[in-house]
Amino acid sequence: MDAETTGRVEGYRRALARIGLPAWFVAIDLLWLAKPEVLGIDALLYQRAASTWLAGGDPWKVTEGGVNFAAGPHTLLIYAPTSVLPLGLSVAFWVVLGLAASVWLVRHFRVPIWWLLFPPLVHSIWNGNPQTLALALLVFGGSAAGALAVVIKLYAAVPLLWRPRSLIVAGIVLVATLPFLPWQLYLAEGLGVSSHIQTAWNGSAWRFPVLLLPPTLLGLWVLRRNGADWLAVPAVWPATQFYYVAMAFPVAVKRPILAAVLALPLPLLTPVAVMVMAAAQVWQGRRPVTSAAQTSADPGPP
């Protein structure tokens, strides 16, 4: 390939990354923005659940838009302080906080501001879900931030498997809160999943666990030093929602093609992406070895 052709291909690639990808994000984001009735719905649900708990009720009986509260008991602690606010003001607070956390993530990774349009992030922001706040704390790093992320979202403990010290601190914090939280009710509700499983998007390998979990877990092991910590939750956590894919943001910002794939609100894309990435990494790792073996076996010209 001559220099002119190479330059032209590189120009197309840059145009795709700078124009095509944000346009792709916008097209998909319209799916959420066209639903003003769900604006802040998760913040409303979480806040009502916390207020119900503080009043002595069962937070997992609280529903909003036909969806039950399904977060862990520790999440109630985060919403308890804002229970003193008028409900509308509390919802606005959590929506704005989620947006602020997303802006911080974009700035942290030093990518263009249009990465705020990454559809899983938009889904989380639009719904007022604390997913982006948990992700920002994990990216910020440190044991205290990691523990707080796990308090907000239990599955935030999964990336901490790669940070044992932070995982231990998070475990201590969770144990320390046991006496103050309604774990018995949570267990009675099937860990919040029994009422949630029917309404969950369920985009992970748990959609077909016998078929997909083994190869997805193997793929994560292959990628254990190459982004598996951020891909694990949307790839293998049960009963996922689309905004769980936002956990892959630290990996997606470095791989535009992966970002374009994960932007689609279709189940199973993350586990499939994990398997494809793992296969590509194994193949690339084998190529130099094969080449070297062929070179050493080649006696050279007579």
C-alpha angles and dihedrals in degrees: 000000000000124000094258093054091045091052092049092051091048090051091053090048092052092047090052092050095044101038110012097050098049089044089052090050092050093050091054094041089062087072089069100033089055088064105068090163091072095050105130093354094139093048088051092049095046093046093049090048092052092048090049090052092049088051091054098259134124109270092197090065090062114105135185123187089353093304122117124223104260107169123116122270093255090064088067089067091062093054097040095085093052091052087088090065125083107271095245092050091048091052091049090050093055094045091051092045090053090051091049091051090051092050089051091052092052092048092045093056091043095230127141116286091246088077084082083077092066097132099230088053091048091049090053094045094046092050093045091237117162091227093107091050092052090048092049090052091050091050091046088059135203131108096270094051091045092051091050090049090055091049088054095044122011092208089062084083089073096073087046089067083082089052105050096179093055090045091055091050090049090050091052091051092050092049091048091056094050096097093052101049135073098247092149091060090045092054091046088055092055095258088305090288100095091069092035102049095078093054098036120111086223098198098161132091087273087081086079102010101173092050102036110025098073097051092041092052089047089051091051090051090052089049094043091121095034109061103304091127090064097038097048099081098052090038102052112004111114124245096012127183122214093257089064086075087070085079086074092059095105089057097038095056088063095047115048094186091053089047091052091051096046090048089072113092092225124127121247097022093115097051090045090049090050091052093047093047091048092049090049091050092050091048093049090048092053097048098073091045092051091046092049091048091052091048093051091046092050108092090202129231116334 
